[in-house]
Amino acid sequence: MSVKSITKFVWRRHQSHWNWIIMTSSLVVFLMALLWHSIILFFITAAGIVVSLQDFPDPDPPFSRIEKMLDFERKWLGKPWGWKKGLQTFGVSVSIFYVFWVCWIGSVMALLLFIGICVNISCVYGNKAMGIDEL
């Protein structure tokens, strides 16, 4: 198996609703494993990742929120690279590193600070979408 075929396989599984839910839940368990330095939770995460690579049927009707998230992801990946996409990629990469680091050192206050910043950014973009605030 080549890296490209493995990547296609994981991407195909990632696009399924049930697999996406299990992958996301495994990420949450992984963050808890980092926070509590628990090897048991790490093994549960590994088991969740293995289970998420199984072939599950899509629900009928599909989950609307998950479909919106997957559709957003598909559209974002389909856009050409530019300064905005590069800045978003940098911001997400730094955010992921920050959350992993904060969970590893066990600082709940720093994690809450990150959550507060994310909520604030969400409110700013929500206000912009409703025409309340110019960004």
N, C-alpha and C positions, 0 to 999 in steps of 0.2 A: 504494500500500500504506500502510495506517495503522500506527501504532505497535502497536496492539492485535493486528493480524494478524501482524505480525513477531514479537511476543512469543509468541503462540500457536504459531507455526511453530518458533521456537527451543525452546520448552518441549516440544513434541511430539518434536523430535529429541533433546532432552536425556534424555527418558524411555526411549530405546532403549539397549540394553546396549552395542552397538559404538560408538555415538555418544558415550556417556558415557565409555567407555574412552579414546577419541581426545581428547575434551575435557579429561579429567583429565591425559592425557599432554602435551597442549599447555600446560596450566598448569605442569607440571613443567619443560618446556622454557623457558617464559617466565621462571620463577624463575631458571633457569640463565642466561638472557640478561641478566637484571638483575644477577646476581652477577658475571658476567664482562664486562658491558657489550658484548655481542656483537650486532652488527646481523644477522649471518647467522642466529643462533639466534632472533632476533626474527622474521625472515622465515619461518623454519621453523614458529614458533608461529602466525603468520598463516595459513600453508598448512594447518596442522593444524586450525585453527578452520574454515576453508573446507571441508576434507574432512569434518569432524564434522557439517556441516550437510547432507551427502548422505543419501539414504535407504538405510539398510542393513537387512537383515532381522534380526529377533531370532534369537539362537541357540536351537537346540532340543537339549537342554533349556537353560533360561536359566541364566546364571551365578548361583549362589546368593548369593554375597557381594554382588554388585552389585545383585541383586534386593532384598536386605535393605536396602541403603543407599538405593535409590530408593524403597522402601516407607516407610522412616523419613522420608525427605524429604517424601513425599506426606502422611503422617500429620501431620508437624510443620506443614506449610503449611495443613492443614485445621483445625488447632486454633484456637480463638478467641484474640485478643490479650489478654494479661494481663501482670502484672509480670514473671513468669518468662520468658515468650516475649520480652518487651522486653529483659530483661537478657541473654538468650541472643543476641539479635540484636546488641546493643551489643558483647558480648564477641567474637562472630565478626567483626564489622566492625573492631574495634580490632585483633584478631589478624591479619586480612588486611592491614591497613595496616602493622602492625609487621613482618610477614614481608616485604612488598614493600620497605619502607624498609631493613630489615636486609640484604636481598639487594642493594639498590642501593648501600649504603655498603660492602658486602663484608665484613661482620663474621660470620665463621663461629662465633665463640664465642657471640655473641648469638643466632644461629640455633639452636645446640645448646642454649642455655638455654631457648629457647621449646619445643624438642622435649622437653626434660626436664620442663618444667612440664606439657605436654600428657600425657606418659606418667604423671606423678604424678596428675593429675586422673582419667585413665582407671583407674588402680589404685584410687583412692578410690571411684569409682562401681562398679567391679567388686567390691570388698569389700562395698559396700552391697548390691549385688544378691545376693551370696551370704550375706548376713546376718552377716558378720564384724564390720562396723563400723557404728555409727550415725552418720549424717551430720546 
